[in-house]
């Protein structure tokens, strides 16, 4: 097995991308149809129109397969263009996340995986690691840009940025399951940007004002 967690093809065989994509799609469809507990690699292979050996050449187990595929959806959020402002970056990430969470498959898969994690320590640990890595990627990207622009303090915690940004969205779409108002994403982005914005040091401002008066 390679260091990135993916299986090395036997005999250095080349893995066809169209087959990989068909399997990925089948995994999401199977998860939505029967849930993680009842899902099998055989069923995924049938849905994808491939032999189960094609699945095992890519992933060593059902857990490895599901975590990698689901994680890649989340991690993909880190590849966002620089909009030039913290508020713009926040709104872009939120827009992408909202689109993903509103997808019918996501509405079934996310709660199911969380329920499985509560029963299965291996899933809980793997899912936690995948989400933590994704969170750090998103938080580090958005926070680093904002620090370089001078929009937020250099010691701003990237995890806090993600909590403030995605928390309300996840609550609405994955927990409460209520529709988002038309301007909800832009309002959350604006509120988080204001909450994180660098503010003048009151003591320094007093000194500056005294200097002006003298």
N, C-alpha and C positions, 0 to 999 in steps of 0.2 A: 504494500500500500504506500502511496506517496505521502510526503509530509503535509500536504494540504488536506488530507483526509479522504481523497478520492482514490479509488482502486486503480492499480496499474493494469492495463489490458493484457491478458495472457498472450504470449508470443508477440508482444509489441504491436498488436492489431490496432488499426486506426478506428476510433469510435466515430461513427457517422453522426453528424450534427442533427440531421433530420430525424433520426431515430431517438436521439437524446431529447429533442424537443417534443416528440410524440409521447415519450414516457413522462416528461414533466407535466404535460397537459393531462395525461391520464391520472397522474398522482392527485392533482387538484380535483379532478372530476370524481375520482374514487373516494377521496376524503369527504367531499361534499355529499356523496351518495350514501356511504355506509359508516363514515367516521374512522378514526385511527384504529380503534380496537378491533374492528371487523375487517379492516382492509388487509389484503394480502398481496404479496409480490406477484403471485400468479394472476390475480384479478387485474392488477395494473398492467401486466404484460398483455393479457387478452384485450383490454380496452385500448392499449396502444397499438395492437396488431403486430406484436413481436413475441419472440420466445422469451421465457423467463431468464435464460442465460444472458440475454442482452441487458437485462436489468442488473443481474449480478456482476457483470463485467464493469458496471459503473458504480455500484454501491454494494457494500457488503451485507447490509441488513435493512429492514424496513425503517427502523429508527434513523439510521444514517441517511437514507434516501429522503425521508420526509423532512428532517431537520435541515439538510443542505438546500433542498428545493425551496422550502418556505423561507429560510433565512436569506436566500439570494434575492427574494422579492423585497425584503426589508432593507438589506444592505444596498440594493440598487438606488435607494433614496439618497445615498451619500453622493452620488454622481450628479450633482445639480450645478448649473452654471452660476457664476457670481453675478448677482443682479446689481451690485454696486452699493447696496444699503443693507443693514441688518433687517429692517422691516421687509424689504423685498425678498431677501433670502428666506426669512421665516414664512412668508406667504407662499413662496414657491414650494417649500418643503411640505407645508400644511396642505396645499392643493394636491400634491402627489399622494400624500398619505390619505387624504380624504377620499380620493378616487379609488385607492386600493381597498380601504375599509368599507366603501360603499358597494364594492363588487359582491354579487350574491354569494359567490364561493367563499369569500373572506368572512362573510357574516356567519357561515356555518363552520368553517375550518378553525378559526381562531378560538371560539368558545370550546370547541371539541378538544383541541390540543391543550388548552388550559385545564379542562376537566381531566384529561388523561394525565397531565403533569401532577395533579393533586393525588393521583392513585399510583403513579409510577415514578419512583425517585430518579431513574435513569433519564426519563423524558424530561423531568423537571430540571435536572442539572444541565442537560444538553440544551434545552430551550432557554434556560436562564443565561447560559454562556453565549448563545447565538444572539439573544436580544441585547445583552450587555455590549457585545462587540459592535452590533449595529448602532446602538445608542451612542457609543463612544465615537463611532465614525461620523455620525450626523452631528453630534454636539461639537466635536473637535473641528469639523469643517466650518460650521456656522460661527462658532465662537472665535476661532482663529482669524477669520476674515474681519469680524467686527472689531476685534482687538487691534488689528493692523490699521483699520480705518480710524481708530480712536473713538469708536462709538460706545464701547463698554470697557470696564476696567480689565487690566491684564490678568488679575487673579479670579476672574469670573469662572465659576465651575461649569464645564460643558454639560455635565449630567443635569445640573439645575436648569440649563437652557432647554434641554430636551423635555424635562418634566413640565416646565411651564408651557412649552410649545405644544407637545403632543397630548399631554394629560387631558385637557378639556375635550379635545377631538375624540380621543379613544373612549372617554366616558360617554359622550353623546352617541357615537356610532356603534360601539361594541358592547357597551353595558346597558345604557338607558334605551338604546335603539330608537332615538328620536331624530327626525330629519333636521338638517342644518338650515337655519335661516339664510337668505340670499347673501348677506354680507358677513356671515359668521367668521369665515376664514380670515378675511381682511381685518375684522375687528380684533380677533385673537392675536394676529400678527402685530397689529398696532399696539395693543395693550402690553404684550410681552416686550416689544422694543422699548416702550416707555419705561417699563419696570426695570429693565436692565441698563438703561442709558446712564452714562457717566454724568454725575452731578458735581457742581463745584463744591469744594471743601468750605463749609461755613466759616471756619476759623481763618482760612486763607482769604476769603471774601472780605471779612472784617478788616484784616490787615490792609488789603488792597483799597478798601473804601477810606480808611484812615490816611493812607498815603495820598489819595486824591484830594482829601480835604486839607491836608497840610501843604 
